[in-house]
Amino acid sequence: MTATLEVTEGVGTIRLDRPPMNALDIATQDRIKELAEEAARRDDVRAVVIHGGEKVFAAGADIKEMQDMDHAAMIARSGALQESFTAVARIPKPVVAAVNGYALGGGCELALCADFRIAADNAKLGQPEILLGVIPGAGGTQRLARLVGPSKAKDLIFTGRHVKAEEALAIGLVDRVVPAAEVYEQAYAWAARLAKGPAIALRAAKESIDAGLQTDIDTGLAIERTWFAGLFATEDRERGMRSFVEEGPGKAKFL
């Protein structure tokens, strides 16, 4: 298998396993989609970590495989390519990318699909597709621009340069930089904390933010209002507010 899903105490780890560089060939792309959809539907998965191992997250697409594809072949494949990454972005649970080493091209695009990114102090991220005469095709032009802003995204995409961890943190491409040996541990801890939270409210928060960013403020507020009111029909809301009144803030335990 080029990737696996392991579940421990509510945290599902999607682990890339295609040594030496976790190149994202078609089989790996399809496997990522399959595992993301599995994580989305499994009740025992309440938060997700995406990890490539201690040495490398993912060094991009398999260029040898891609080199043999012509225009017609890529027209046929490009939709499935984007869908494999979008399946990760649409997991209705908190998702964190644990980035060691290189996250380039498709690897960077995969990290962009997470809600939060923890990077090693030796990590390097980037969208070098322009150096191959193409552009990012798995969501990079869209997700990167939404995350760091159009100007910074154009700098990275136009030049194809790699960004070291500290610069990635400064521009908002990653959210935390830690020693390489601690990346997975800290990503797991982030996910484990949220795995104990109210699952429906977390889904509501994620979908409200993600959907709201795609539309105008009034529509976004309507999305938020609908989710907010709907949560008053959940057991988690009853449990959380009862605990607040009886025990004080931050002590509720959710199922």
ZIMOMO-V620955 format. One record per backbone hydrogen bond with DSSP energy under -1.0 kcal/mol. CO is the residue of the C=O (numbers start at 1). NH is the residue of the N-H. Records with the same first field share a line. If there is no record, write none. Layout:
CO->NH / NH
This chain:
2->17
4->15
6->13
8->11
10->46 / 47
11->8
12->49
13->6
14->51
15->4
18->22
21->59
23->25
25->29
26->30
27->31
28->32
29->33
30->34
31->35
32->36
33->37
34->38
35->39
36->40
37->41
38->42
42->45
47->12
48->96
49->14
50->98
51->16
58->104
60->24
61->63
62->66
63->67
66->69
70->74
71->75
72->76
73->77
74->78
77->81
78->82
79->83
80->84
81->85
82->86
83->87
85->89
86->90
88->91
91->93
94->48
95->115 / 116
96->50
97->118
99->120
100->57
101->124
102->57 / 58
103->126
104->107
105->109
106->110
107->111
108->112
110->113
111->114
116->97
117->175 / 176
118->99
119->178
120->123
123->165
124->103
125->163
126->105
128->131
129->132 / 134
130->133
139->143
140->144
142->146
143->147
144->148
145->149
149->153
150->154
151->155
152->156
153->157
154->158
155->159
156->160
163->125
164->168
165->169
166->170
167->171
168->173 / 174
176->119
178->121
179->182
180->183
182->186
183->187
184->188
185->189
186->190
187->191
188->192
189->193
190->194
191->195
194->197
198->202
199->203
200->204
201->205
202->206
203->207
204->208
205->209
206->210
207->211
208->212
209->213
211->214
212->215
216->220
217->221
218->222
219->223
220->224
221->225
222->226
223->227
224->228
225->229
226->230
227->231
229->232
230->233
231->234
234->238
235->239
236->240
237->241
238->242
239->243
240->244
241->245
242->246
243->247
244->248
